[in-house]
């Protein structure tokens, strides 16, 4: 098969995906972080704190300003650059390995092959994603603006505030719990990213169908396929994400994935899907822009 920039096809260059993934991470984080903050706060707070996504948004802005929507943005901005680099780079290489070893006689890698490559890429990137998302989540569920409150200047503790920023969070997690604290939620992250099966399988499917049935340009195909496949992913994986967030924001070593999964299931549909709307709204623009950035850089290389 020809060496094409489209992730629905196979590239023989093992390094292109890693470099192009950096630009995907920057685009995704810039567009998506405010939505993610609202999602995490709804997933991890009591039902009495917020009446819904809009109430959470307004209370966050009133209490902490627009800056509150970007709490915890620094680690994932840096992290997403590495995470998307590793995810998309490894995805490209797993596709090539699967194609060479299981579908050598096929003209193109089938949708199932793309889906399996997605799972392997998800597990690979989990070892980077877990500490990044752990720090991000712990900062996002702090409900005070530490700068306005003077915490950074005077060192006075405030209720609900333990970390003054990402470096302070990393330092305290490692000092108090070792690397186990930093990698809290790794198993939950790997379970969550197993659902990349649906993301990258549907991305391949949407890309193929849009190429066959429309006259859209390559960037527009990337945009629509990226956005739609991300929504397929979140519809399938959202309960696993709720469990992951609860594990990451809970007491380290005492919150178990299996226990949180059973607890969430027993709480019913309302709790399982709490925070889904901002997540779903975020998924299309953030991932559509990310895939356009990735594909565009790949085409230029």
N, C-alpha and C positions, 0 to 999 in steps of 0.2 A: 504494500500500500504506500502511496506517496506520503512524503513528509509534509504534513499540513499543520497549520497553526491551530486548527480547531481541536478542542479537547474531545470531541466526539470521534476523532481519528487518532492515529498513532504517530508520535514523533520519534525519530531515531536518535535525536540529540538528547542525552540524559540530563543536561544542565539547563536547558531553556526554561523548563517549567518552574524550576526553583527561583530563577531570577524574575520571571514574569509574575510569580506568585506574590512577590513583595508589593507590587503595585496593586494587586487585588486586595491585599490586606489593608493598605492605606485607604482605598476607596470604601471598602466595607465598613471600617471603623468610623470614618468621618460621617457617613450617612446614617449608620445604624445605632450608634451608642446611646443617644437619648431614648430611643425606643426600648433598648435593652435595659436601661436603668429602671424605667417604669415597669417592665416585665418582671425583673428580679425583685423589686420592692413588693409587687402584688403577690408574687409566688411565696415570699418568705415572711410577710407581715400577717398580723391577726386581721380577721375580717372587719373588725371595728375601726381599724386605722384609716382605710380608704374605702370609698363606696364604689370605686371602679377606676378604669384607666384615666378618664378625664379628671376625676377628683384627685388622683395621685399626681397627675401632671401639674394641676393648679397648686396643690399644697407644696409640691417640691419647688416650684418657681417662687411662690410667695415666701416660703421659709428659707430658701437657699439661693434664689436667683437662677438664671439660666445656667450658671456654672454648676448647679446641683445636678443638672441632667447629664453632665459630663464627669461626674464623680467616678473615680476609678478608671478614667479613660487612658491614662498614661501607660499602665502595664499592657492593656490589650492593644493599644496603638502600636507599641513596639512588638508586643507578642503576636498580633495578627500578621505583621510583616513576616515574622519567622514562621508562624503557623500556616499561613497561606502558601508561603514558599515551600515548606515541607510537605503540606498536603497536596498542592497541585504538582509539585515536582515529583513526589513519590507516586501520585496518581498516574502521571504520564508514564513513569517507568513500570508500574505494576500493569498498566494496560499493555505495554510492549511485551512484558514477560508472559502474561496470560495469552496474548495473541500468538507469540512464538511457540509456546509449549502446548496449548490446547486448541488453538484455532488456526494453525499454520496453513491449512488448506482453504480457509475462508478468505474471501476478498476483503472483508472488513470485520472488526471485532463486533460481535452481536451485543444487544442491550444487556443480556445477562453477564457478559464479560465485563462491561463497563461498571455494572452494579457491584460485582465482586471486587473489582479494583478499587471501587469507592470504599468498601468495608476495610480493606487492607490499608488504604491511605488514612482512613479514620482512626484505626488502631495505632498507626505509626505516629500521627500528629498528636495523639492523646498525651504522650509523654512530655510534650511542650505545652499543650493546651491546659492540662490539669493545674499546674502552678499559676499560670497566667489567669485563668478563670477563678481560681481560688482567691487570689488577691483581689481581683476585680469585684467579685461578689461580696467579700467582706467589707470593702470600702463602700459599695453601693447601698448596703443596708445600715449605714450610719446616717442618722437623720438630722445632724447638725452641720451647719457651715462652720468648720473649725477656724477659718480665717476671721470671719465676722465675730466669732465668739472669743477670739484672742487666744485660742489654745496653742497656736504655734508660737506666740510671742511670750506667753507667761507660763506655759506648761501646766495650766490648771485643768484637772480632769473634768469632763462633762459627762452627764448620764448618757449612756449609749455610744460614747466615743472612746475607742481604744487606740485607733491608728490615725496618725496625722497625715499619712500619705502612703504611697506604694512601697517606698524604701523602708519606712518605719514598720509597715505591715510585714514585709518579707523578713526583716531583722527579728521582729518579735516572734513570728511563727517558727523560725529556725532556732532561736534561742530557747524558746519554751518547749518545743516539740521535736526539734531536729528536722531532718529532711522529710520525715513523715508528716510534719505539719504543713510544709510547703506543698507536698504532693497529696494532701488530703482530697479525697474524691476521685482518685485516679481510676478506680474500677468503675465508678459511676460514669465517668467521662468516656470510658471505652464502651460501655453499654450504650450510652447516648449516641456515640459516633458510629455504632454498628448500623444505625439507620441511614448512613450515607449510601447504603444499598439502594434506597428509594430515591435519594437525591441524584446520584450520578447515573443511575439507570434511567430515570425520567428525563434527565438532561439530555442524554443521548437520544432518547425517543423523541422529545420535543424538537431537538436540533434537526434530526432526520426528516421529520414531518414538515417542519417549516421550510426546509430546503426544497422538498418535493412539491409543496402545495402553495408556496408564496414566491413573490419576486423580491422579498426583503433583502437588503444588503447584509453582509456578514455581521457588522456590528449590531444591527437591529435583531438579527437572529440570535446572537449571543445575549442581547438584552432580554428578549422575551423568553428564551429558553432558560436563561439563568434565573429570572424572576419566578417563572412558573414552577420550575423544578424545586426551587427553595421553598415554595409554599407547599408542594407535595411533601417535602421532607418534614416541615414543621407540623403538618397535620398528622403525620404518622409518629413522630418522635416526641411530641410535646409532653406527654406524661413522664417519659424518661428524663426530660430536662427538668421538670419540677422536682423529681427525686434527687437529681444531681445537685440542684441549687440548695435544697434543704440539707443535703449531706455536707456541702461545702461551707454553708453558713452556720452549721451546728457546732456543737462542742467536739473538738477533735478527739478521735479515738472512742467516742461514746455514741455517735450517730452512725448506724449501720445502714447500708443500702437496702438490704432485704427488709429490715424493720420499717424503714421509711416508705418503701414501696407498698407494704401491707397496710401501713397507716393511711397512706394517701388513698388507696383503693377503698378502704373502709369509710373514708370521709365523703365519698360520693362524687358525682359528676361535676358539681359546682367547684369543688376544690381542685379536682384534677385539671380542669380547664381554666382555672383562675389566672389571669394575666395573658391569656392567649391572644386577645385582640391586638395589643401593641406589638406582640411578637409577630403575628401574622402580617400586620401592616408594615412592619419593618422589613420582613423577609424579602419582599419583592424589590423595593428600590435598592436596598443595601447589596443584595446578591446580584441583581441585574447589573448595577454599576461595577461591582467587583469583577464579574465575568467579562464585561466589555473591556475593562482595563487589562485583565489578564490576556484575553484573546488579541487585543490590539498590540500589546507589547510582543506577544508571540509572533504576530505577523510581521512586525518590524525587524525581528531578529534573524 
